[in-house]
Amino acid sequence: MTEGNITKQIIQFSIPIIMGNIFQQLYNTADAVIVGHMIGKNAFAAVSVANPIMSVVLFFMVGLSMGVGVLLAQRYGAGDEKGFRIELSTALIAGVLFAAVTAAVCICFSGAMLRAVQTPEEIMRDTNAYLRVIFVGMFFSFLYNFYAAALRAIGDSRTAFLYLVLSSLVNVVLDIVFIKYTPLGVVGAALATVLSQALSVALCIVYIYRKIPMLALRKGEFVFEKRVLKDTIVFSWAAALQQTFLYFGRLLVQGTINAHGTDMITGYNAAIRLEAFLMAFIDGTSAALSSYAGQNKGAGRYDRLKTGLWRTIQMNVAFLLAAGALMLGAPRLLIGMYVEAGNERAMEIGVTYITVMPVFYLFCTGMSALQGFFRGVGKVKITMIATFSQIIIRCVLAFLLVPEYGIYGVCVSVIAGWVLMFGFDGILCIRYFRKIEARQKEQIRGMTG
């Protein structure tokens, strides 16, 4: 991605990532919708409450993979094949060990986490059972995201997406089979998710070892260098914390929602599940921009960075206009996909959220593109600080406003966080490009002098 038409490259690279994000959302969404319609609203609420908790852990690992992916992209862009493979091996070994330990700890403390977010007693048992099975499969989640990031680093965003599509379809089938033909209930939905994730990992590994020798580490090639690990931790830790802050903030907001009962949980989670599909597009273009920026920085092609960022923002805004029009035009139809007929209070809460938010997604689209850009050029501390700041604002406002204003309090807290983050990233982005321009002018003066 260091040569050629920038718009075409970003679009082509983004599409598989976007679709992959959408299908990844389908894992948990399929669980929630199927259990909601086949078991009942308490089952839907149980899966919904589990989602932000498991997302905190999952997206910490996704953040680690994103950080490694940017480092790999920079080495790939610079033509450093030896450094590329050492980074790949060290990160894989460390990541597998970390994922296993994290899963074990989360299984032990799942009940405590649910109590901390004020999970209603009537859904506590189902939620805990669902969550523990999901944590068992967290190992597969890490491996899939690791190999997907490695493939994107070398310019292949298509393969991991195709395997994710297949595994998502398998997940839906297994959901129905386990729930309809076994007494497992919500545990069956969690088991379907884990088995489907394991399938996507197996397909990625088989493909890499057959088709991509650069990513295929064989016997004797697994090396673990402490120096590389240190650099990886410094870089990936910031990316992981940034992702974790985001979902931890959502978890805290979920805690304020949980205190208002099952209908509030159902309506709010129906709305944010719809929002998650919009975010799948925005996050996909952000991830594509990260790989694009990483390769171009590694190759020293600073001239292509600003154009890539601007084109990504334009893509996001165009999509937002279409998605926002759909949300405003048919809110009850959309919320009705998640909320069972007759639950009017939950319906009203969900409709309120998706009719208030669309205009403010403009801040979210710009913020996401800037975050992806900074990750790609290696400024992950900026992304971490920005995310942490907006989460603080979001959580404080939710704590103050939700008890009094309900779903409107949630909307205000989220919007305020986006506005803060967009302003912070925007100012630092302007400064970044000014420094590059100043450096280039100095180089030109040095050459002419």
PyMOL commands that set and color helices and strands:
alter all, ss='L'
color gray80, all
select helices_A, chain A and resi 6-38+41-77+81-116+121-136+138-153+159-181+186-211+226-258+262-298+302-329+331-335+344-356+358-376+380-405+407-448
alter helices_A, ss='H'
color red, helices_A
deselect
rebuild
show_as cartoon
